[in-house]
């Protein structure tokens, strides 16, 4: 994201780092723009400031191991007690991602009975699930306690009929 700005004469203008709130995920992100100390950011009267800074956003999160033994136990229970479970952004009634929506529509077209887990509700679950499945993206589909794949794999399996066979087998077992 880049922007141009021109500051006309003001008595003082203070520039501070800012945070951004995502309307989709509800998470707060902060800019990685490095700024000098606040005292040097004061622009005095008659100062004209022209710039085209490039603003790079990154998530404000820690990089710690997210898959705790307790979370692993919980995820094991979720994927084994449900025949078909989809970890997704949003819910089956209100998907908040096009890829998640695609998988939901495929499962609905197969009349599959499936549960969903909204990974946007809990960042630890979202991060831990990436380690659990060894798969970096969402949605993540589990059938009969096994990780099946993400959106692209699900679409391909749907097109070639493999997904329908697995879903029927899971629902009958």
Z-matrix of the N, CA and C atoms (Angstrom, degrees):
N
C 1 1.443
C 2 1.516 1 107.00
N 3 1.267 2 117.79 1 128.10
C 4 1.452 3 119.79 2 175.85
C 5 1.514 4 108.46 3 -128.13
N 6 1.309 5 114.99 4 154.28
C 7 1.445 6 118.63 5 178.76
C 8 1.516 7 109.06 6 -147.54
N 9 1.314 8 114.82 7 156.49
C 10 1.457 9 121.04 8 176.95
C 11 1.510 10 107.87 9 -113.04
N 12 1.305 11 114.97 10 142.91
C 13 1.463 12 116.58 11 177.78
C 14 1.517 13 109.63 12 -142.88
N 15 1.279 14 113.98 13 150.46
C 16 1.458 15 120.57 14 176.13
C 17 1.517 16 106.12 15 -135.26
N 18 1.314 17 116.75 16 119.15
C 19 1.446 18 121.19 17 -178.47
C 20 1.521 19 108.03 18 -98.52
N 21 1.300 20 115.41 19 117.24
C 22 1.460 21 121.50 20 176.77
C 23 1.533 22 108.55 21 -77.82
N 24 1.299 23 118.33 22 168.50
C 25 1.463 24 120.03 23 -178.29
C 26 1.527 25 112.41 24 -56.95
N 27 1.327 26 116.11 25 127.27
C 28 1.450 27 125.06 26 175.01
C 29 1.517 28 106.75 27 -136.14
N 30 1.313 29 118.44 28 153.63
C 31 1.462 30 118.97 29 176.35
C 32 1.535 31 111.02 30 -55.22
N 33 1.306 32 117.76 31 -49.75
C 34 1.460 33 122.39 32 174.44
C 35 1.522 34 108.63 33 -152.68
N 36 1.305 35 115.75 34 145.05
C 37 1.460 36 120.70 35 175.22
C 38 1.513 37 106.73 36 -132.63
N 39 1.315 38 116.98 37 123.28
C 40 1.457 39 121.83 38 179.21
C 41 1.526 40 108.98 39 -102.97
N 42 1.310 41 116.84 40 132.66
C 43 1.459 42 121.98 41 176.31
C 44 1.522 43 107.98 42 -109.46
N 45 1.299 44 117.65 43 126.04
C 46 1.455 45 122.20 44 179.29
C 47 1.516 46 109.18 45 -124.57
N 48 1.349 47 118.02 46 150.35
C 49 1.466 48 119.42 47 172.84
C 50 1.520 49 108.49 48 -59.58
N 51 1.305 50 116.43 49 147.17
C 52 1.456 51 118.95 50 -178.03
C 53 1.515 52 110.94 51 -124.38
N 54 1.313 53 114.76 52 163.24
C 55 1.464 54 121.67 53 176.05
C 56 1.517 55 107.88 54 -113.51
N 57 1.299 56 116.37 55 155.88
C 58 1.447 57 122.02 56 -179.70
C 59 1.507 58 108.51 57 -123.74
N 60 1.321 59 117.56 58 142.54
C 61 1.455 60 122.38 59 179.44
C 62 1.520 61 108.24 60 -112.29
N 63 1.335 62 116.36 61 123.89
C 64 1.459 63 120.68 62 -178.81
C 65 1.516 64 109.93 63 -79.00
N 66 1.315 65 116.90 64 128.09
C 67 1.459 66 120.45 65 178.35
C 68 1.516 67 111.53 66 -74.22
N 69 1.308 68 118.47 67 -20.25
C 70 1.464 69 121.50 68 -178.07
C 71 1.521 70 110.58 69 -85.76
N 72 1.342 71 117.14 70 -54.83
C 73 1.450 72 119.35 71 -173.72
C 74 1.516 73 113.03 72 -94.32
N 75 1.338 74 117.62 73 -16.83
C 76 1.441 75 120.16 74 -178.82
C 77 1.523 76 113.15 75 76.09
N 78 1.314 77 117.78 76 12.15
C 79 1.454 78 120.64 77 -179.34
C 80 1.509 79 110.43 78 -95.80
N 81 1.297 80 116.12 79 154.41
C 82 1.450 81 121.51 80 178.36
C 83 1.515 82 109.02 81 -99.67
N 84 1.300 83 115.60 82 132.97
C 85 1.456 84 120.26 83 177.53
C 86 1.513 85 107.85 84 -121.96
N 87 1.302 86 116.33 85 155.99
C 88 1.459 87 118.79 86 179.12
C 89 1.509 88 109.21 87 -125.20
N 90 1.322 89 115.51 88 157.91
C 91 1.449 90 118.96 89 -178.20
C 92 1.512 91 109.82 90 -78.40
N 93 1.319 92 116.22 91 148.77
C 94 1.456 93 120.16 92 175.93
C 95 1.525 94 109.83 93 -97.66
N 96 1.306 95 115.71 94 14.96
C 97 1.456 96 121.46 95 178.38
C 98 1.521 97 108.49 96 -68.58
N 99 1.320 98 117.20 97 121.99
C 100 1.464 99 118.83 98 179.50
C 101 1.521 100 108.39 99 -87.88
N 102 1.309 101 114.75 100 130.74
C 103 1.454 102 120.76 101 -176.15
C 104 1.516 103 109.49 102 -120.91
N 105 1.330 104 116.95 103 148.93
C 106 1.463 105 119.98 104 175.39
C 107 1.527 106 110.12 105 -68.70
N 108 1.318 107 117.81 106 170.32
C 109 1.475 108 120.26 107 178.73
C 110 1.527 109 110.85 108 -54.45
N 111 1.328 110 115.55 109 153.28
C 112 1.468 111 120.74 110 -176.08
C 113 1.519 112 112.76 111 -54.58
N 114 1.307 113 118.31 112 -37.25
C 115 1.470 114 119.89 113 -176.35
C 116 1.521 115 112.04 114 -59.93
N 117 1.327 116 117.54 115 -31.04
C 118 1.455 117 118.93 116 -179.61
C 119 1.519 118 112.44 117 -86.13
N 120 1.333 119 117.22 118 -0.34
C 121 1.460 120 120.40 119 -179.38
C 122 1.526 121 112.69 120 -96.60
N 123 1.302 122 117.29 121 3.37
C 124 1.454 123 120.49 122 179.65
C 125 1.520 124 108.24 123 -81.82
N 126 1.315 125 115.56 124 123.78
C 127 1.454 126 120.63 125 177.77
C 128 1.531 127 107.57 126 -102.05
N 129 1.276 128 115.93 127 123.08
C 130 1.462 129 121.24 128 -176.91
C 131 1.529 130 111.01 129 -81.49
N 132 1.304 131 115.53 130 167.06
C 133 1.453 132 121.82 131 178.72
C 134 1.530 133 109.88 132 -55.65
N 135 1.333 134 115.17 133 144.98
C 136 1.456 135 124.59 134 -179.29
C 137 1.536 136 113.59 135 71.66
N 138 1.313 137 116.97 136 14.38
C 139 1.460 138 121.00 137 176.91
C 140 1.516 139 108.12 138 -92.47
N 141 1.313 140 116.37 139 131.26
C 142 1.454 141 120.66 140 175.12
C 143 1.527 142 106.87 141 -111.95
N 144 1.313 143 116.07 142 127.55
C 145 1.454 144 121.95 143 -173.88
C 146 1.525 145 109.00 144 -118.96
N 147 1.317 146 117.12 145 114.73
C 148 1.458 147 121.98 146 176.69
C 149 1.519 148 108.07 147 -114.29
N 150 1.304 149 117.40 148 132.78
C 151 1.471 150 119.05 149 176.22
C 152 1.509 151 110.69 150 -160.68
N 153 1.292 152 114.89 151 160.02
C 154 1.457 153 122.87 152 171.68
C 155 1.518 154 108.15 153 -132.58
N 156 1.345 155 117.87 154 67.51
C 157 1.459 156 118.93 155 -179.65
C 158 1.528 157 110.57 156 -70.50
N 159 1.294 158 115.45 157 147.50
C 160 1.454 159 120.50 158 174.11
C 161 1.515 160 106.31 159 -97.02
N 162 1.304 161 116.64 160 123.97
C 163 1.454 162 122.34 161 -177.01
C 164 1.512 163 108.68 162 -100.62
N 165 1.302 164 117.45 163 122.69
C 166 1.459 165 122.00 164 179.84
C 167 1.519 166 107.71 165 -111.68
N 168 1.308 167 117.18 166 127.07
C 169 1.453 168 121.61 167 -178.92
C 170 1.511 169 110.39 168 -98.76
N 171 1.310 170 115.96 169 145.48
C 172 1.451 171 120.42 170 172.67
C 173 1.516 172 107.38 171 -143.60
N 174 1.312 173 116.33 172 151.39
C 175 1.455 174 120.64 173 -179.59
C 176 1.520 175 110.19 174 -69.38
N 177 1.309 176 114.85 175 139.98
C 178 1.451 177 120.17 176 175.81
C 179 1.525 178 107.53 177 -86.69
N 180 1.307 179 117.09 178 84.38
C 181 1.454 180 120.79 179 179.65
C 182 1.520 181 109.32 180 -141.13
N 183 1.292 182 114.58 181 159.08
C 184 1.445 183 118.93 182 179.41
C 185 1.511 184 109.63 183 -93.14
N 186 1.301 185 116.49 184 152.48
C 187 1.454 186 120.76 185 179.27
C 188 1.526 187 108.54 186 -105.26
N 189 1.310 188 115.44 187 75.67
C 190 1.447 189 121.45 188 175.59
C 191 1.519 190 108.00 189 -116.21
N 192 1.289 191 115.90 190 162.02
C 193 1.459 192 119.98 191 178.60
C 194 1.519 193 107.96 192 -64.47
N 195 1.317 194 116.22 193 120.57
C 196 1.460 195 121.32 194 -172.88
C 197 1.517 196 113.47 195 -93.77
N 198 1.321 197 117.61 196 -21.81
C 199 1.458 198 120.10 197 -175.61
C 200 1.526 199 109.78 198 -88.99
N 201 1.319 200 114.09 199 86.79
C 202 1.458 201 119.74 200 177.78
C 203 1.528 202 108.89 201 -76.09
N 204 1.327 203 118.34 202 161.38
C 205 1.477 204 119.78 203 176.28
C 206 1.529 205 112.51 204 -57.19
N 207 1.331 206 116.44 205 -36.98
C 208 1.471 207 119.99 206 179.66
C 209 1.527 208 111.11 207 -66.14
N 210 1.336 209 116.19 208 -42.43
C 211 1.458 210 120.02 209 179.20
C 212 1.524 211 110.39 210 -66.78
N 213 1.320 212 117.59 211 -40.41
C 214 1.467 213 120.75 212 178.10
C 215 1.525 214 110.34 213 -59.57
N 216 1.323 215 116.58 214 -44.16
C 217 1.467 216 121.06 215 178.39
C 218 1.524 217 110.94 216 -60.84
N 219 1.330 218 116.46 217 -42.92
C 220 1.467 219 121.14 218 178.97
C 221 1.524 220 111.12 219 -64.09
N 222 1.334 221 117.32 220 -45.10
C 223 1.467 222 120.67 221 179.66
C 224 1.525 223 110.76 222 -65.14
N 225 1.338 224 116.83 223 -40.79
C 226 1.471 225 120.01 224 175.81
C 227 1.525 226 110.56 225 -56.15
N 228 1.323 227 116.06 226 -44.47
C 229 1.466 228 120.89 227 -178.88
C 230 1.531 229 111.19 228 -65.22
N 231 1.340 230 116.55 229 -42.44
C 232 1.472 231 120.42 230 -179.36
C 233 1.525 232 110.80 231 -62.95
N 234 1.331 233 117.47 232 -46.70
C 235 1.472 234 119.21 233 -174.72
C 236 1.524 235 112.44 234 -77.21
N 237 1.333 236 118.60 235 -21.17
C 238 1.471 237 119.08 236 179.24
C 239 1.520 238 113.12 237 -93.08
N 240 1.322 239 118.58 238 -24.14
C 241 1.465 240 120.17 239 179.68
C 242 1.521 241 112.72 240 -87.95
N 243 1.312 242 117.30 241 -11.34
C 244 1.466 243 121.46 242 177.16
C 245 1.522 244 108.38 243 -115.36
N 246 1.308 245 117.11 244 131.02
C 247 1.470 246 120.88 245 -179.84
C 248 1.524 247 111.03 246 -61.45
N 249 1.328 248 116.42 247 -43.23
C 250 1.460 249 121.94 248 179.71
C 251 1.520 250 107.39 249 -135.42
N 252 1.321 251 115.78 250 124.43
C 253 1.462 252 120.06 251 178.22
C 254 1.524 253 108.47 252 -135.79
N 255 1.321 254 114.62 253 137.51
C 256 1.451 255 122.28 254 -178.86
C 257 1.519 256 108.67 255 -119.45
N 258 1.329 257 115.75 256 116.81
C 259 1.458 258 121.44 257 172.61
C 260 1.525 259 105.90 258 -88.37
N 261 1.315 260 115.79 259 118.76
C 262 1.459 261 119.73 260 -168.62
C 263 1.521 262 111.19 261 -145.35
N 264 1.326 263 115.05 262 170.91
C 265 1.455 264 121.77 263 172.79
C 266 1.524 265 107.12 264 -90.67
N 267 1.317 266 115.71 265 108.72
C 268 1.451 267 121.11 266 -176.28
C 269 1.517 268 110.75 267 101.57
N 270 1.319 269 115.10 268 -160.61
C 271 1.464 270 121.58 269 179.03
C 272 1.519 271 108.88 270 -124.09
N 273 1.326 272 116.12 271 169.83
C 274 1.471 273 118.16 272 179.62
C 275 1.527 274 111.70 273 -63.56
N 276 1.339 275 116.91 274 -26.78
C 277 1.464 276 120.45 275 177.87
C 278 1.529 277 112.66 276 -85.91
N 279 1.332 278 116.45 277 -21.03
C 280 1.464 279 120.51 278 179.94
C 281 1.524 280 110.21 279 -145.23
N 282 1.344 281 116.96 280 73.02
C 283 1.467 282 119.48 281 177.15
C 284 1.525 283 110.33 282 -63.84
N 285 1.332 284 116.78 283 141.46
C 286 1.455 285 120.81 284 -179.24
C 287 1.522 286 111.27 285 -114.62
N 288 1.311 287 115.48 286 24.65
C 289 1.459 288 121.25 287 179.97
C 290 1.524 289 107.31 288 -156.25
N 291 1.309 290 116.85 289 139.96
C 292 1.465 291 120.39 290 -179.59
C 293 1.515 292 113.16 291 -62.96
N 294 1.336 293 117.78 292 -38.24
C 295 1.458 294 120.72 293 179.35
C 296 1.527 295 110.52 294 -66.98
N 297 1.334 296 116.32 295 -43.36
C 298 1.463 297 120.48 296 177.15
C 299 1.523 298 110.30 297 -61.54
N 300 1.325 299 117.07 298 -42.56
C 301 1.461 300 121.34 299 178.64
C 302 1.526 301 111.12 300 -61.39
N 303 1.323 302 117.74 301 -40.20
C 304 1.465 303 121.58 302 179.64
C 305 1.524 304 110.56 303 -59.83
N 306 1.329 305 117.11 304 -47.03
C 307 1.469 306 120.15 305 -179.06
C 308 1.522 307 110.63 306 -66.49
N 309 1.324 308 117.61 307 -40.61
C 310 1.461 309 121.08 308 177.17
C 311 1.530 310 110.29 309 -58.70
N 312 1.330 311 117.53 310 -46.18
C 313 1.465 312 121.02 311 -179.12
C 314 1.522 313 111.76 312 -64.16
N 315 1.322 314 117.13 313 -37.43
C 316 1.472 315 120.69 314 177.42
C 317 1.520 316 109.81 315 -64.23
N 318 1.331 317 116.88 316 -48.30
C 319 1.471 318 119.87 317 -179.43
C 320 1.526 319 111.34 318 -62.93
N 321 1.329 320 116.81 319 -39.51
C 322 1.471 321 120.12 320 177.65
C 323 1.527 322 110.72 321 -65.02
N 324 1.332 323 117.64 322 -37.72
C 325 1.471 324 120.34 323 -179.78
C 326 1.527 325 111.29 324 -66.65
N 327 1.340 326 117.02 325 -24.05
C 328 1.462 327 121.57 326 177.27
C 329 1.526 328 111.68 327 -90.99
N 330 1.337 329 116.73 328 5.46
C 331 1.466 330 123.07 329 -176.88
C 332 1.521 331 111.73 330 54.23
N 333 1.318 332 115.78 331 35.37
C 334 1.462 333 121.15 332 179.77
C 335 1.520 334 110.31 333 -77.29
N 336 1.312 335 115.76 334 140.17
C 337 1.453 336 121.04 335 172.27
C 338 1.519 337 105.87 336 -92.55
N 339 1.320 338 116.09 337 115.38
C 340 1.456 339 119.48 338 -175.23
C 341 1.512 340 110.54 339 -142.60
N 342 1.317 341 113.99 340 155.03
C 343 1.455 342 122.10 341 176.25
C 344 1.517 343 108.36 342 -104.63
N 345 1.324 344 116.12 343 154.54
C 346 1.458 345 120.51 344 175.69
C 347 1.515 346 109.26 345 -125.83
N 348 1.322 347 114.84 346 151.20
C 349 1.459 348 122.30 347 174.15
C 350 1.523 349 106.30 348 -126.05
N 351 1.325 350 115.32 349 122.76
C 352 1.461 351 121.32 350 -179.45
C 353 1.522 352 108.66 351 -81.62
N 354 1.324 353 116.93 352 105.53
C 355 1.461 354 121.22 353 -177.27
C 356 1.531 355 112.16 354 -72.59
N 357 1.315 356 117.81 355 -11.27
C 358 1.462 357 120.79 356 177.96
C 359 1.523 358 111.66 357 -77.05
N 360 1.331 359 117.03 358 -14.97
C 361 1.459 360 120.66 359 -179.66
C 362 1.520 361 113.04 360 -75.28
N 363 1.336 362 117.73 361 -23.26
C 364 1.454 363 119.90 362 -174.86
C 365 1.522 364 109.62 363 -148.03
N 366 1.324 365 116.20 364 112.41
C 367 1.453 366 121.03 365 -177.39
C 368 1.525 367 112.19 366 -65.03
N 369 1.334 368 117.73 367 -34.33
C 370 1.473 369 120.15 368 178.65
C 371 1.525 370 110.96 369 -65.28
N 372 1.323 371 117.20 370 -39.75
C 373 1.465 372 120.30 371 176.76
C 374 1.523 373 109.45 372 -65.05
N 375 1.315 374 116.67 373 -43.88
C 376 1.468 375 120.48 374 -179.25
C 377 1.526 376 110.91 375 -60.44
N 378 1.317 377 117.15 376 -47.34
C 379 1.462 378 120.46 377 179.86
C 380 1.527 379 111.77 378 -69.78
N 381 1.321 380 116.50 379 -42.09
C 382 1.465 381 120.37 380 -179.51
C 383 1.514 382 112.40 381 -64.69
N 384 1.318 383 116.68 382 -35.52
C 385 1.466 384 120.88 383 179.70
C 386 1.521 385 111.95 384 -65.08
N 387 1.322 386 116.69 385 -32.15
C 388 1.470 387 119.99 386 176.82
C 389 1.527 388 110.15 387 -62.49
N 390 1.326 389 117.12 388 -39.40
C 391 1.461 390 121.34 389 176.70
C 392 1.524 391 111.25 390 -72.58
N 393 1.314 392 116.06 391 -40.53
C 394 1.464 393 122.35 392 -177.72
C 395 1.528 394 111.41 393 -58.64
N 396 1.328 395 115.77 394 -45.28
C 397 1.461 396 121.08 395 -176.84
C 398 1.525 397 112.89 396 -93.13
N 399 1.331 398 115.78 397 -14.44
C 400 1.459 399 121.44 398 -172.29
C 401 1.539 400 109.83 399 58.19
N 402 1.327 401 114.81 400 38.86
C 403 1.466 402 123.03 401 -179.25
C 404 1.525 403 107.44 402 -133.94
N 405 1.319 404 118.91 403 123.86
C 406 1.469 405 120.52 404 -169.01
C 407 1.524 406 116.48 405 -82.83
N 408 1.320 407 118.56 406 -12.37
C 409 1.464 408 119.20 407 -171.81
C 410 1.520 409 111.65 408 -121.51
N 411 1.320 410 114.67 409 169.11
C 412 1.462 411 122.36 410 178.07
C 413 1.514 412 108.84 411 -125.87
N 414 1.314 413 116.56 412 149.96
C 415 1.463 414 130.38 413 10.85
C 416 1.526 415 112.42 414 -77.68
N 417 1.339 416 113.85 415 163.97
C 418 1.455 417 121.43 416 174.42
C 419 1.518 418 107.73 417 -128.87
N 420 1.325 419 115.55 418 123.47
C 421 1.460 420 122.04 419 -176.90
C 422 1.526 421 109.88 420 -104.66
N 423 1.327 422 115.19 421 131.63
C 424 1.470 423 122.27 422 175.92
C 425 1.518 424 108.03 423 -118.96
N 426 1.331 425 115.24 424 132.69
C 427 1.465 426 121.42 425 178.43
C 428 1.521 427 107.28 426 -128.27
N 429 1.327 428 116.35 427 127.99
C 430 1.469 429 122.44 428 -178.24
C 431 1.526 430 112.25 429 51.23
N 432 1.310 431 116.81 430 43.36
C 433 1.452 432 121.67 431 175.54
C 434 1.509 433 115.97 432 77.99
N 435 1.331 434 117.10 433 3.10
C 436 1.462 435 121.38 434 -178.22
C 437 1.519 436 110.50 435 -116.75
N 438 1.322 437 114.86 436 141.80
C 439 1.452 438 119.07 437 175.13
C 440 1.523 439 108.84 438 -67.32
N 441 1.334 440 115.94 439 126.19
C 442 1.464 441 120.78 440 179.99
C 443 1.522 442 111.33 441 -96.30
N 444 1.328 443 117.21 442 -48.28
C 445 1.460 444 119.86 443 179.98
C 446 1.509 445 112.10 444 156.60
N 447 1.322 446 113.72 445 -173.67
C 448 1.453 447 121.63 446 178.28
C 449 1.512 448 111.14 447 -97.49
N 450 1.294 449 116.56 448 -158.71
C 451 1.463 450 122.30 449 -175.23
C 452 1.522 451 112.59 450 -63.16
N 453 1.330 452 117.86 451 -49.71
C 454 1.472 453 120.00 452 -176.34
C 455 1.525 454 111.99 453 -61.31
N 456 1.321 455 116.76 454 -43.23
C 457 1.467 456 121.08 455 179.55
C 458 1.519 457 110.10 456 -65.65
N 459 1.323 458 116.72 457 -41.19
C 460 1.466 459 121.32 458 179.40
C 461 1.528 460 110.85 459 -63.57
N 462 1.323 461 117.23 460 -43.49
C 463 1.472 462 121.03 461 179.13
C 464 1.527 463 110.01 462 -62.14
N 465 1.320 464 117.12 463 -46.54
C 466 1.469 465 121.08 464 -179.94
C 467 1.530 466 111.39 465 -61.59
N 468 1.333 467 116.51 466 -44.16
C 469 1.470 468 120.45 467 179.55
C 470 1.527 469 111.28 468 -66.92
N 471 1.307 470 116.83 469 -32.92
C 472 1.468 471 120.62 470 176.31
C 473 1.526 472 110.29 471 -66.40
N 474 1.327 473 116.16 472 -44.02
C 475 1.464 474 120.46 473 -178.60
C 476 1.525 475 112.30 474 -64.63
N 477 1.337 476 117.31 475 -36.79
C 478 1.468 477 118.69 476 -177.10
C 479 1.530 478 113.33 477 -93.36
N 480 1.350 479 117.56 478 2.65
C 481 1.461 480 120.99 479 175.33
C 482 1.519 481 115.04 480 88.97
N 483 1.311 482 118.13 481 -9.07
C 484 1.465 483 121.72 482 -178.47
C 485 1.527 484 111.61 483 -63.83
N 486 1.321 485 117.07 484 -40.24
C 487 1.460 486 120.73 485 -178.17
C 488 1.520 487 111.47 486 -63.75
N 489 1.322 488 117.10 487 -42.58
C 490 1.463 489 120.20 488 179.92
C 491 1.524 490 110.52 489 -60.18
N 492 1.328 491 117.60 490 -42.33
C 493 1.465 492 121.02 491 178.36
C 494 1.528 493 111.14 492 -61.55
N 495 1.326 494 116.65 493 -45.52
C 496 1.465 495 120.41 494 -179.75
C 497 1.524 496 111.83 495 -64.99
N 498 1.315 497 117.03 496 -40.90
C 499 1.458 498 121.06 497 179.93
C 500 1.530 499 110.17 498 -65.34
N 501 1.323 500 117.06 499 -44.78
C 502 1.472 501 120.48 500 178.79
C 503 1.526 502 110.61 501 -61.80
N 504 1.306 503 116.54 502 -43.43
C 505 1.460 504 121.87 503 179.59
C 506 1.533 505 110.06 504 -62.59
N 507 1.316 506 117.00 505 -43.82
C 508 1.466 507 121.26 506 -179.64
C 509 1.510 508 111.53 507 -64.91
N 510 1.316 509 117.06 508 -41.10
C 511 1.472 510 120.49 509 -177.80
C 512 1.523 511 111.65 510 -71.99
N 513 1.328 512 117.82 511 -24.08
C 514 1.469 513 121.33 512 -179.73
C 515 1.533 514 112.28 513 -88.05
N 516 1.324 515 117.33 514 -18.06
C 517 1.468 516 118.41 515 -176.39
C 518 1.511 517 113.50 516 -84.17
